[in-house]
Amino acid sequence: MLTPSERLLTVKEAAGRMSVSTATIYRMCARGLLAHVRVLSAVRIPESAITAMPVGPKEGTGV
């Protein structure tokens, strides 16, 4: 859950931390695999969503 003091990362920052492309981050958001919020037209990823992600691709997700 997003707390008021939690840092929101840009898609580029999230991609860098996860060592994936920005397209992968957008795809994960669209598929509901990565928690995100929209700030006007921008997508922001809570820092906690990155740390909560398991390491490595999930089988069968195509991500």
N, C-alpha and C positions, 0 to 999 in steps of 0.2 A: 504494500500500500504506500502511496506517495505521501510523504510528510512535508509540511511547509518549508522545512529547512533543507530538504534533500536537493542535491545538485542534479540538474537536468543536462544531459549530454546532447550535443548535436549528433546527427547521423554519422558525420565524418569522425567525430571523437569516439563514438561507440564502435564504429567499424575498426578504427585503429586499435582500440583496446581488445577487440575480439579477433583481430588479425583476419578480417574478412573484408569484402568490398562493400561499398555503400549500397549497391544494388541488393546484396544479400540482406542487409539490415532492413531495407524497405520491404523485401519479400517476406522476411520473418515477421515483421509488423503486420503485413497484410494477411498472413496466414494465422495470426494470433499466437505465434510462437514467442514473441518478445513484447513485453509490456511497453506501452508508449502513450504519450499524450500529444495532442495537437495544440500548438500555440499559434493562433490565426492559421496560416497555411503551412507552418513549419512543424515538422515532427521532432519531438524531443524524447529521449530515452532516460528514465530514471536510473541513476547510478546503481541502485539496488537490483535492477533488472539484469544488469550485466554480471554482477557478482553471483546472482542466483542461477545463471545459465550453466548447464552441465558442459564440461569440456568435450569437444569433439562433436561431429555431426550425429544427429539422431538417425537411426536406420529407418528408411521408408519415407522420410520427409522431403527428400530431394533438395535439401538446402546444403 
